[in-house]
C-alpha cells in the first residue's frame, strides 16, 4: 500500500456520550461499561484519558513483516478471531461453499414486524446474479431495514467538497451504520502504567448482530513510539470495541452495543492486506435498525457510488458523499473512487444502486492525498462469511411436495390433533397437524375453510420444530379471486399465529390491505416474517364467519415454498415428545391435590407427590433431603417403584425420543421446585397446590428456568440444580 496515507484519529474527532434517548420507540441498550465522553476545556476525554492526536498513531504497510504464529501452523485456517469475553484468539478455517448461496429479501419496515417482499427474482436458496460489463458475475443479497484501534484515512477532498450532512441518521438507510469507539490498553515503558488509548471509526450492519468495518479498525499497530510496548510491527486486536448506531452529535438513539468477537482474514492478520473485518455484537440491534444488502465482485468504471460515515472533524455527525468508481487495483482487492472522505470514515459502506436495488459493494479503507480515495471490494469469500452470521448454521426449504399429503381436505379429529413427522433430504425434521388442509392438484398446500356441511368453518396447518425458528419466507396467494373464494377480512380471517399459552396470538394478517394477498396463484408473493422471540411452533389458520350452501371448496389460501431460519446455538432442542401446555386440565376443583413434582411427571395417580415417598427409605427430615444429590436419589427410587425413567441431561442436549425435559431448583433449607418443558419450547410449573402457569415470579413467560425469575417473593429458589429427561408414559 505504498503511497497511501493512513492515520488513526484526528484531534478534532469528538466522541459523544449517550446523554438521552432521542426516540421513545427505541429501548436503549447502553451498558454501564460503554465509554462516555467528558469535555474539559477544548479536549475530550474517556475514562480520564485524552483522545490521541493523529501523529501519535501509525499503521505501516507490513507486507514484508512475517508474524510468527504457533497456533496457525497446527491447522489450515483463513480467519483470525478474538473473543472479547474471555480475551482469547482462535484461528478457524471457514468453508465459504456452505453459505455462498444464501439470499435474504426484506422490505423497509421495522425488522421485528412482519414484512412483505414482492420480488419474483429473489430466492432464499438461489443466487441472484448480475453480469458486469467485464463479463464477470456479481452475487447480491437484499436490504433488511428495521427490521476499533483504527487506521483511518486522512482527509481527502477530490475537487470541491460535496459532502452532505445527514440531518436524521435515525432514518433508512443511515440508521444501519454508526460510529465505533475502540479501546487499547497499552503498556507504558516509561511510567510502567497501563495506558488507555481510544480511537473512533465507522461501521455498518450486515445482519442483526453482524457489524462490518475496515480491518484496521479492529487490528494493527497502536503507536510507533518506543515509549510503549505496542509499537511498529507489533499489530494486535483492540481490547474493547463499542458500536453506536445512528449517532447524531451528542444523541445516541439506540445507546451503545459492546462487541463480543471480531474477525479478520488471514491476509490481514499476517500481512495487513485485504483490509476488512467484522464483529459479532452482544445485542441484535439490527432487529431495530435494519441491515444492508450486499453484492459481491462488483466493479464498473465510472459507476456511481455513495458512502456515509463519521468524519473526524464533524463532531460526531454523519456525512455522505457521492462519486464514481475510477479504477480497480491490480491486486484484485481495492477500488479507487473520487469520494470525499476524511479520518474517522474508515469502515464506511460503499453502496451502489443496480436495477433499482441498492447494495453494499465495498468498505472504505484508505485515501491518497487529494488524488483519490479507496476501499476494499466485497469478494465471494467475504460475501459468504457475512452470510454465515445472518443465517446461523441452517436455512431449510420446505416444498409442498415434502409433506406427502393427499389431494383432500381432512376433517377428522385424529388428523387435526395428532402430529405427523416429516424428515426431509436437506436434514430438516419437523411435524405438522392439520384440518381442512391438503396438497391440492399437485400445486400447493391449500387451506379451505368454506364448504357446505363441514363440522366447522375453519382450516389450519400447525408446524412444530425441534429447533427454534427465527424467520420464515413463504409464498402465499389465494387459489382464485376473492369473489370466487368468498373469504375476506369483512367476513373472516386468515392469519399466521404463534403459540400463546393454551391459545394463539396473531402474528401476520394475510387478509389485510397492507398484505395485499395476490389472487393469481401462478404469481404468489413471498412474505418474510421475523419472530420477536424464536418460536418452535406456529400455524396458518383461517376462519369463515358465514354459512356456505355450496357443496364445493372455497376460502382457499395457498402455501407454497417456505424457507425456515433455525437458531443454530444456545437453545434447548425439542424432539416431539414434549407435552402440550394445557393448564385447564390441572386448574380445576382438584388443583390443590397435586404439586410441582406431580406436574413435572405429568401424573395425577399419586396425589401431592414428594420425591422418595414411594420408598421405605424415605425420610423428609434428613438434613440432606433438600440437596440436589439426595432429591435425585429419591426420584430414581420413585422411578423404580412407579415405572418411569429419569436421568440428567445437558441444557442444550436433545432428549431421547419418548422423553421430555424437566428442571429442578431449590430454596436452600426450605423447599424444592420443578419445571417442565412444553411442546412449544416454553416452560411451565405448578407452585404447590396452586394453579399451573407458564410465567415466572415477575410475570414473564418462561423460556429458560435457569435464568427466569425464581427469587422474587418467598421462598427464594436461588439454587439451580440441573436439567433431567423423564419418560412417564406408563404412569399416565
C-alpha positions in Angstrom: 0.0 0.0 0.0 2.9 2.3 -0.7 1.9 5.9 -1.1 -1.3 5.6 0.8 -1.8 7.8 3.8 -3.2 6.2 6.9 -3.9 7.7 10.3 -6.0 6.7 13.3 -7.5 9.7 14.6 -7.9 13.4 14.1 -7.6 15.6 17.2 -10.8 17.2 16.2 -12.8 14.0 16.4 -15.3 14.2 19.1 -16.6 11.2 21.0 -20.0 11.9 22.2 -21.5 10.1 25.1 -25.1 8.9 25.3 -27.0 11.5 27.2 -30.6 10.8 26.2 -32.7 8.6 24.0 -34.0 10.6 21.1 -37.0 8.4 20.4 -39.2 6.6 22.9 -39.8 3.9 20.3 -36.4 2.5 20.9 -35.1 0.9 24.1 -31.6 2.0 24.9 -29.2 -0.9 25.5 -26.5 1.3 26.7 -24.3 -0.8 29.0 -22.8 0.7 32.1 -19.3 -0.1 30.8 -19.9 1.7 27.5 -17.4 4.5 27.3 -18.8 8.0 27.8 -17.3 11.3 26.7 -16.3 14.1 29.0 -15.3 17.6 27.7 -12.7 19.6 29.6 -11.8 22.9 28.1 -11.2 22.1 24.4 -10.2 18.5 24.8 -12.3 15.3 25.0 -11.7 12.5 27.5 -12.9 9.0 28.1 -12.2 7.4 31.5 -9.9 10.3 32.1 -7.7 9.7 29.0 -7.5 12.3 26.3 -8.2 11.3 22.7 -4.9 10.9 20.9 -3.6 13.1 18.2 -3.2 11.7 14.7 0.6 11.9 14.6 1.0 9.6 17.6 -0.6 6.6 15.9 0.5 4.7 12.7 -0.1 1.6 10.8 2.6 0.9 8.3 2.4 -1.5 5.4 3.8 -4.6 6.9 3.7 -6.8 3.8 7.4 -7.6 4.4 6.8 -8.4 8.1 6.4 -12.1 8.9 4.5 -12.8 12.1 5.2 -15.9 14.0 2.1 -17.8 14.9 2.4 -21.2 16.6 -1.3 -21.9 16.6 -1.7 -21.2 12.9 0.8 -23.8 11.9 -1.2 -26.5 13.6 -4.1 -26.4 11.2 -5.4 -24.9 8.0 -7.0 -21.6 8.7 -8.2 -18.5 6.9 -9.8 -16.4 9.7 -8.3 -15.0 12.9 -10.8 -14.1 15.6 -10.7 -12.6 19.0 -13.2 -13.3 21.8 -13.6 -10.2 24.0 -15.5 -12.1 26.6 -12.5 -14.3 27.6 -9.7 -12.5 25.8 -8.7 -15.4 23.6 -7.6 -15.8 20.0 -8.7 -18.5 17.6 -7.7 -19.5 14.1 -10.5 -21.1 12.1 -11.0 -22.5 8.7 -14.2 -21.1 7.2 -15.9 -23.1 4.4 -17.4 -20.5 2.1 -19.2 -23.0 0.0 -21.7 -23.8 2.8 -23.0 -20.2 2.8 -22.4 -18.7 -0.6 -25.9 -19.3 -2.0 -27.9 -17.8 0.9 -30.2 -14.9 0.0 -32.4 -12.7 2.1 -35.3 -10.4 1.0 -36.8 -7.9 3.3 -38.6 -4.6 2.9 -38.2 -1.3 4.6 -40.4 -1.8 7.7 -39.1 -2.5 11.2 -37.4 -5.8 11.2 -39.3 -7.0 14.3 -42.6 -6.8 12.4 -44.0 -9.0 9.6 -42.7 -7.8 6.2 -43.7 -8.4 2.7 -41.2 -9.0 -0.1 -42.6 -8.5 -3.6 -39.7 -9.8 -5.5 -40.1 -12.6 -8.1 -36.4 -12.7 -8.7 -35.1 -13.0 -5.1 -35.0 -16.5 -3.8 -33.5 -17.7 -0.5 -31.8 -20.7 -1.9 -30.6 -19.4 -5.2 -28.0 -16.8 -6.1 -29.2 -13.6 -7.6 -26.6 -12.8 -10.2 -25.8 -9.6 -12.1 -23.5 -9.7 -15.1 -20.9 -7.0 -15.0 -19.6 -5.2 -18.1 -16.4 -7.2 -17.9 -18.5 -10.4 -18.1 -17.8 -11.3 -14.5 -20.8 -12.1 -12.3 -21.8 -10.5 -9.0 -24.0 -12.1 -6.3 -26.4 -10.0 -4.3 -28.5 -10.1 -1.2 -31.2 -7.6 -0.2 -31.5 -5.0 2.4 -33.1 -5.7 5.8 -34.5 -2.5 7.1 -35.6 -2.0 10.7 -36.2 -4.9 11.0 -12.0 -0.2 17.0 -7.8 0.8 17.1 -8.4 2.2 13.8 -6.3 3.1 10.7 -8.4 6.0 9.4 -7.8 7.5 6.0 -6.7 11.2 6.2 -8.9 13.9 4.8 -9.1 13.6 1.1 -11.3 16.1 -0.9 -11.3 15.4 -4.6 -12.1 18.7 -6.3 -14.9 20.5 -4.5 -16.2 19.2 -1.2 -19.6 17.7 -1.9 -20.2 16.0 1.4 -23.7 16.4 2.8 -24.8 16.4 6.5 -27.2 13.7 7.2 -29.8 15.6 9.3 -31.5 12.4 10.6 -29.2 9.4 10.8 -32.0 7.6 12.6 -33.7 7.0 9.2 -33.2 4.5 6.5 -30.6 3.7 5.2 -28.4 5.7 7.6 -29.5 4.0 10.8 -27.9 0.8 9.8 -24.5 2.5 10.2 -22.9 4.0 13.2 -19.7 5.2 15.0 -17.1 2.9 16.6 -15.2 3.6 19.8 -12.1 1.4 20.2 -10.1 1.0 23.3 -6.5 -0.3 23.6 -4.7 -0.9 26.9 -1.0 -0.3 26.2 2.0 -0.8 28.5 3.9 2.5 29.0 7.5 1.6 29.2 8.4 4.9 30.8 5.9 5.0 33.7 5.2 1.3 34.0 1.5 2.1 33.8 -1.2 0.5 31.6 -2.4 3.5 29.5 -5.8 3.5 27.8 -5.9 4.8 24.2 -9.2 5.5 22.4 -9.9 5.8 18.7 -13.0 6.1 16.5 -14.2 4.7 13.2 -17.3 3.8 11.3 -19.1 0.5 10.9 -22.3 -0.8 9.4 -24.6 -3.8 9.8 -25.0 -6.8 7.6 -27.1 -8.8 10.0 -28.9 -8.3 13.3 -25.7 -8.7 15.2 -23.1 -8.5 12.5 -21.0 -5.3 12.2 -18.7 -4.8 9.2 -15.9 -2.3 9.2 -12.3 -1.9 8.0 -9.7 -4.4 9.2 -7.5 -1.7 10.6 -10.4 -0.6 12.8 -10.0 -3.9 14.7 -6.3 -4.8 14.4 -3.0 -3.1 13.9 -0.2 -1.0 15.4 -1.3 1.4 18.1 1.8 3.6 18.1 5.4 3.9 16.7 6.7 5.3 20.0 9.4 3.3 21.8 7.8 4.6 25.0 5.1 1.9 24.5 5.3 -1.8 24.4 2.9 -1.8 21.5 4.8 -0.1 18.7 5.6 -0.5 15.0 5.4 -4.1 13.6 3.6 -5.3 16.6 0.0 -5.3 15.5 -2.8 -6.7 17.7 -6.5 -6.7 18.3 -8.2 -4.0 20.3 -9.1 -4.6 23.9 -12.7 -3.3 23.8 -14.9 -2.0 21.0 -18.3 -0.4 21.1 -20.8 0.4 18.3 -23.2 3.5 18.4 -25.8 3.1 15.7 -27.3 6.3 14.1 -25.2 8.6 16.3 -26.1 12.2 15.7 -23.8 14.6 17.5 -24.5 14.1 21.2 -27.6 11.9 20.7 -27.4 8.1 20.6 -30.9 6.8 19.9 -30.0 3.2 20.5 -27.3 3.6 23.0 -24.0 1.7 22.7 -23.5 -2.0 21.9 -20.4 -3.9 23.0 -18.5 -6.1 20.6 -18.3 -9.8 21.6 -16.0 -11.1 19.0 -14.1 -9.7 16.0 -12.8 -11.4 12.8 -10.2 -10.6 10.2 -8.9 -12.6 7.2 -5.6 -14.4 7.3 -4.1 -12.0 4.8 -4.7 -9.1 7.1 -3.6 -10.9 10.2 -0.3 -11.9 8.7 0.5 -9.1 6.2 -2.2 -6.5 6.8 -3.5 -7.0 3.3 -7.3 -7.4 2.5 -8.3 -4.6 4.9 -11.7 -5.7 6.1 -13.1 -7.1 9.3 -16.4 -7.8 11.1 -17.7 -8.2 14.6 -20.4 -10.1 16.4 -22.4 -7.7 18.6 -23.6 -8.5 22.1 -27.1 -7.4 21.2 -29.0 -7.9 17.9 -29.6 -4.2 17.5 -30.1 -4.8 13.8 -33.6 -6.0 14.6 -34.3 -2.4 15.4 -32.1 -0.5 12.9 -32.2 -3.0 10.0 -29.1 -4.0 8.0 -27.8 -3.6 4.4 -27.9 -5.8 1.4 -24.7 -6.6 -0.3 -23.2 -7.5 -3.7 -20.0 -9.5 -4.4 -17.3 -8.9 -7.0 -18.9 -5.8 -8.5 -17.0 -3.2 -10.4 -17.7 -0.9 -13.3 -15.6 2.1 -14.1 -17.4 5.4 -13.7 -20.2 3.7 -11.9 -21.9 6.0 -9.3 -21.1 5.1 -5.7 -22.1 6.6 -2.3 -20.7 6.4 1.2 -21.6 7.8 4.6 -19.9 7.8 7.9 -18.4 9.9 10.6 -15.7 12.4 9.5 -13.2 13.2 12.3 -13.7 17.0 12.0 -17.5 16.9 12.1 -18.1 16.3 15.9 -20.0 13.1 15.8 -22.3 14.0 12.9 -22.8 11.7 9.9 -22.0 12.9 6.4 -22.5 11.4 3.0 -20.6 11.7 -0.3 -21.4 10.6 -3.8 -18.8 9.9 -6.5 -17.8 7.3 -9.0 -15.5 4.3 -9.2 -12.4 5.3 -11.1 -10.2 2.2 -11.1 -9.9 -1.4 -9.8 -6.5 -2.1 -8.4 -4.3 -4.7 -9.9 -4.2 -6.7 -6.7 -7.8 -7.6 -7.2 -8.9 -6.3 -3.8 -9.4 -2.5 -3.9 -11.4 0.2 -5.7 -10.3 3.7 -6.3 -13.0 6.4 -6.1 -13.3 10.1 -6.1 -15.4 10.2 -2.9 -14.7 12.9 -0.4 -13.7 11.4 2.9 -11.5 12.0 5.9 -10.2 10.3 9.1 -13.0 8.7 11.0 -14.8 7.2 8.0 -12.7 4.0 7.7 -15.2 1.2 7.7 -18.0 3.2 6.0 -20.1 1.3 3.4 -19.7 1.8 -0.3 -23.2 1.5 -1.8 -24.3 1.1 -5.4 -27.8 1.0 -7.0 -28.4 -1.6 -9.6 -31.8 -2.3 -11.3 -33.5 -0.2 -8.6 -31.9 -2.1 -5.7 -29.1 -0.7 -3.5 -26.3 -2.9 -2.2 -23.1 -2.5 -0.3 -20.3 -3.4 -2.7 -17.2 -2.5 -0.6 -15.8 -0.9 2.6 -13.9 2.4 2.8 -10.3 1.9 3.9 -7.8 4.5 2.5 -7.0 7.7 0.7 -4.1 9.1 -1.2 -3.9 12.9 -0.5 -6.4 14.7 -2.7 -5.8 12.3 -5.6 -8.2 9.5 -4.8 -9.9 7.5 -2.1 -10.5 3.8 -2.0 -11.8 0.8 -0.3 -11.9 -3.0 -0.5 -14.4 -4.8 -2.7 -16.6 -7.4 -1.2 -15.5 -10.7 -2.8 -17.1 -14.1 -2.7 -15.3 -15.1 0.5 -16.4 -12.0 2.4 -20.0 -12.4 1.0 -20.2 -16.0 2.2 -18.7 -15.1 5.6 -21.2 -12.3 6.2 -24.0 -14.7 5.2 -22.9 -17.2 7.8 -23.8 -14.7 10.5 -27.2 -13.9 9.1 -28.3 -17.4 8.6 -26.8 -19.0 11.7 -25.9 -22.6 10.7 -29.0 -23.7 9.0 -31.6 -22.5 6.5 -34.0 -25.0 5.2 -36.6 -25.0 2.4 -39.9 -26.9 2.8 -41.7 -27.5 -0.5 -45.4 -28.5 -1.0 -44.2 -32.0 -2.1 -42.4 -32.6 1.2 -45.5 -33.1 3.2 -46.7 -36.2 1.5 -50.3 -35.1 1.9 -53.2 -36.4 -0.1 -55.2 -34.3 -2.5 -58.0 -33.8 0.0 -59.2 -31.6 2.9 -59.4 -33.9 6.0 -61.9 -33.1 8.8 -61.3 -36.0 11.2 -60.2 -35.3 14.8 -57.2 -37.6 14.6 -55.6 -35.6 11.7 -56.5 -32.4 13.5 -55.0 -33.4 16.8 -52.1 -35.7 16.0 -48.8 -34.6 14.7 -47.2 -36.3 11.7 -43.4 -36.3 11.4 -41.6 -35.2 8.2 -37.9 -35.9 7.5 -36.5 -34.1 4.5 -33.5 -34.8 2.4 -32.0 -31.5 3.4 -31.8 -32.7 7.1 -34.8 -30.9 8.4 -37.2 -32.8 10.8 -40.5 -31.2 11.6 -44.1 -32.1 12.5 -47.5 -31.0 11.3 -51.1 -31.5 12.1 -54.0 -30.0 10.1 -57.6 -29.5 9.5 -59.2 -28.8 6.1 -55.7 -28.5 4.6 -54.1 -30.7 1.9 -51.8 -30.9 -1.1 -54.2 -29.9 -3.8 -53.8 -30.6 -7.6 -50.1 -31.2 -7.1 -49.6 -27.4 -6.7 -49.8 -26.0 -3.2 -50.6 -26.8 0.4 -54.1 -25.3 0.5 -56.4 -24.4 3.4 -60.1 -24.3 2.7 -62.4 -23.0 5.4 -65.7 -22.9 3.4 -67.9 -25.8 2.2 -71.4 -26.9 2.9 -71.7 -29.5 5.7 -68.2 -29.4 7.2 -68.0 -29.6 11.0 -66.6 -26.1 11.4 -65.8 -23.3 9.0 -62.1 -23.4 9.7 -58.8 -24.6 8.2 -55.3 -24.8 9.7 -51.9 -26.3 9.5 -49.7 -26.3 12.5 -45.9 -26.7 12.4 -43.6 -28.0 15.2 -39.8 -27.9 15.0 -37.0 -29.3 17.1 -35.0 -26.1 16.9 -36.4 -22.5 17.3 -37.3 -20.6 14.2 -36.3 -17.0 13.9 -37.7 -16.2 10.5 -39.6 -17.6 7.6 -40.1 -16.7 4.0 -43.2 -18.1 2.5 -45.0 -17.9 -0.9 -48.7 -17.2 -0.3 -51.7 -16.5 -2.6 -55.5 -17.0 -2.9 -56.4 -20.0 -5.1 -58.6 -17.7 -7.2 -60.1 -14.3 -7.0 -61.7 -13.1 -3.7 -65.1 -13.1 -5.4 -64.6 -16.8 -6.1 -63.1 -17.7 -2.8 -65.5 -15.6 -0.7 -63.1 -15.2 2.2 -62.1 -11.7 3.1 -61.3 -9.5 6.1 -65.0 -8.5 6.2 -66.4 -12.0 6.7 -63.5 -14.0 8.2 -59.8 -14.1 8.9 -56.6 -15.8 7.7 -53.5 -15.3 9.9 -50.1 -16.7 10.9 -50.3 -17.4 14.6 -47.8 -18.2 17.3 -48.5 -20.1 20.5 -49.7 -18.1 23.5 -50.1 -20.3 26.5 -53.1 -22.6 25.8 -54.2 -20.3 22.9 -52.7 -18.5 19.9 -51.7 -14.9 19.1 -51.9 -13.4 15.7 -48.5 -12.6 14.1 -49.3 -11.8 10.5 -52.7 -10.9 8.9 -52.9 -12.5 5.4 -56.1 -10.6 4.5 -55.1 -7.1 5.5 -55.0 -4.3 2.9 -51.3 -3.9 3.5 -50.6 -7.6 2.9 -52.4 -7.5 -0.5 -52.6 -11.2 -0.8 -52.4 -12.0 -4.6 -55.3 -13.6 -6.3 -53.2 -15.3 -9.0 -51.7 -18.4 -7.6 -49.3 -18.6 -10.5 -47.7 -15.4 -9.2 -47.5 -15.7 -5.4 -46.0 -13.1 -3.2 -43.1 -14.0 -0.9 -43.7 -12.8 2.6 -41.0 -12.6 5.2 -41.9 -12.8 8.9 -39.4 -12.3 11.7 -40.3 -13.6 15.1 -39.6 -11.3 18.1 -38.6 -14.3 20.1 -37.6 -17.6 18.3 -40.5 -20.0 18.2 -40.8 -23.8 17.9 -44.5 -23.8 16.9 -46.6 -21.7 14.6 -49.6 -22.2 12.4 -51.6 -20.8 9.5 -55.2 -20.5 10.4 -58.3 -19.3 8.6 -62.0 -18.9 9.6 -65.2 -18.0 7.8 -68.0 -16.3 9.7 -70.7 -17.1 7.2 -72.6 -20.2 6.2 -72.0 -22.0 2.9 -74.7 -23.6 0.9 -72.3 -24.6 -1.9 -71.0 -28.2 -1.9 -67.6 -27.2 -3.2 -64.4 -25.9 -1.6 -64.0 -22.2 -1.1 -61.9 -19.8 1.0 -58.8 -21.4 -0.4 -55.4 -20.0 0.6 -52.2 -21.4 -1.0 -49.0 -22.1 0.9 -46.0 -22.6 -1.4 -42.3 -22.9 -0.8 -41.2 -21.9 2.7 -37.7 -21.1 3.8 -37.1 -21.6 7.5 -34.3 -20.0 9.5 -33.3 -22.1 12.5 -31.4 -20.8 15.5 -28.0 -22.5 15.5 -26.8 -22.3 19.1 -27.7 -21.7 22.7 -31.2 -23.2 22.5 -32.9 -26.2 24.2 -33.9 -28.6 21.4 -37.2 -30.5 21.3 -37.9 -34.0 19.9 -41.7 -34.0 19.6 -42.3 -35.9 22.8 -42.9 -32.8 24.9 -46.3 -32.2 26.5 -48.7 -29.6 25.4 -49.3 -26.8 27.8 -52.9 -27.4 29.0 -53.4 -25.6 32.3 -57.2 -26.1 32.2 -56.6 -29.8 32.8 -55.0 -29.0 36.1 -56.5 -25.7 37.3 -59.9 -27.1 38.5 -61.5 -28.2 41.7 -58.9 -30.9 42.3 -56.0 -28.4 41.7 -54.9 -28.5 45.4 -54.4 -32.3 45.3 -51.3 -32.0 43.1 -48.0 -30.2 43.3 -45.0 -29.3 41.1 -43.5 -32.8 41.3 -46.7 -34.4 40.1 -47.0 -31.8 37.3 -43.4 -32.3 36.2 -44.0 -36.1 36.0 -47.4 -35.4 34.4 -49.3 -37.7 36.7 -52.4 -37.4 38.9 -52.1 -41.0 40.1 -50.2 -40.3 43.3 -51.6 -37.0 44.6 -49.4 -34.4 46.2 -46.1 -36.3 45.5 -42.9 -35.9 47.3 -39.6 -37.3 45.9 -38.8 -40.6 47.5 -42.2 -41.1 49.3 -42.8 -44.2 47.3 -39.9 -46.0 49.0 -39.4 -47.3 52.5 -36.2 -45.4 52.8 -38.0 -42.0 52.5 -37.0 -39.6 55.2 -38.1 -36.0 54.6 -36.4 -34.9 57.9 -33.0 -36.0 56.7 -30.7 -32.9 56.8 -29.6 -33.7 53.3 -33.1 -34.0 51.9 -33.1 -30.6 50.3 -30.0 -31.2 48.3 -29.7 -31.9 44.6 -28.0 -35.2 45.1 -30.5 -36.5 47.7 -33.5 -35.5 45.7 -32.1 -37.1 42.6 -31.5 -40.3 44.6 -35.2 -40.3 45.7 -36.5 -39.6 42.2 -34.6 -42.6 41.0 -36.3 -44.7 43.6 -39.7 -43.3 42.6 -38.9 -44.2 39.0 -38.3 -47.8 40.0 -41.5 -48.0 42.1 -43.7 -46.1 39.7 -42.1 -47.4 36.4 -40.7 -44.3 34.9 -37.2 -43.3 33.7 -35.2 -40.3 34.9 -31.7 -39.2 34.2 -29.6 -36.0 34.0 -29.2 -34.2 30.6 -27.4 -31.2 29.3 -29.2 -28.0 28.9 -28.6 -27.8 25.2 -28.9 -31.6 24.6 -32.0 -33.1 22.9 -33.9 -35.7 25.0 -34.3 -39.2 23.8 -37.5 -39.9 21.8 -40.3 -40.5 24.3 -38.7 -38.3 26.9 -39.1 -34.6 27.7 -37.0 -32.2 29.8 -37.6 -31.1 33.4 -35.6 -28.8 35.7 -35.0 -28.8 39.5 -34.4 -25.8 41.7 -34.0 -25.4 45.5 -34.8 -22.8 48.1 -31.9 -23.6 50.5 -33.2 -25.3 53.7 -36.8 -24.6 52.7 -38.2 -26.1 49.6 -37.6 -27.7 46.1 -39.5 -26.9 42.9 -39.9 -28.4 39.4 -40.4 -27.1 35.9 -41.2 -28.9 32.7 -40.7 -28.0 29.1 -43.7 -27.6 26.9 -44.1 -28.6 23.2 -43.7 -25.0 22.1 -40.3 -24.6 23.8 -41.6 -22.6 26.8 -41.6 -23.9 30.3 -44.4 -24.3 32.9 -44.8 -25.3 36.5 -47.3 -25.7 39.3 -46.3 -23.9 42.6 -47.6 -26.3 45.3 -51.4 -26.7 45.2 -51.9 -23.5 43.2 -52.5 -23.1 39.5 -50.3 -24.3 36.7 -48.6 -21.3 35.0 -46.0 -20.6 32.3 -44.9 -17.4 34.0 -42.1 -16.7 36.4 -42.2 -14.6 39.6 -42.2 -11.4 37.7 -45.0 -12.4 35.3 -42.7 -13.1 32.3 -43.1 -16.1 30.0 -40.5 -18.7 30.9 -38.1 -19.6 28.1 -35.4 -20.9 30.4 -35.9 -22.0 34.0 -32.3 -21.4 34.8 -32.4 -17.7 34.0 -36.1 -16.9 34.8 -37.0 -15.0 38.0 -37.3 -17.5 40.8 -36.1 -15.3 43.7 -38.7 -12.5 43.8 -41.0 -13.3 46.8 -40.8 -16.2 49.1 -39.4 -18.7 49.1 -36.3 -17.8 47.0 -35.4 -20.7 44.8 -31.9 -19.4 44.4 -30.1 -22.7 43.7 -30.5 -24.2 40.2 -29.7 -27.9 40.4 -30.0 -29.1 36.8 -31.9 -30.5 33.8 -33.2 -34.0 33.5 -35.1 -36.1 31.0 -38.1 -38.1 32.1 -40.4 -40.7 30.5 -43.7 -41.2 32.3 -45.8 -42.7 29.6 -46.5 -45.7 31.7 -47.8 -43.6 34.6 -50.5 -41.6 32.9 
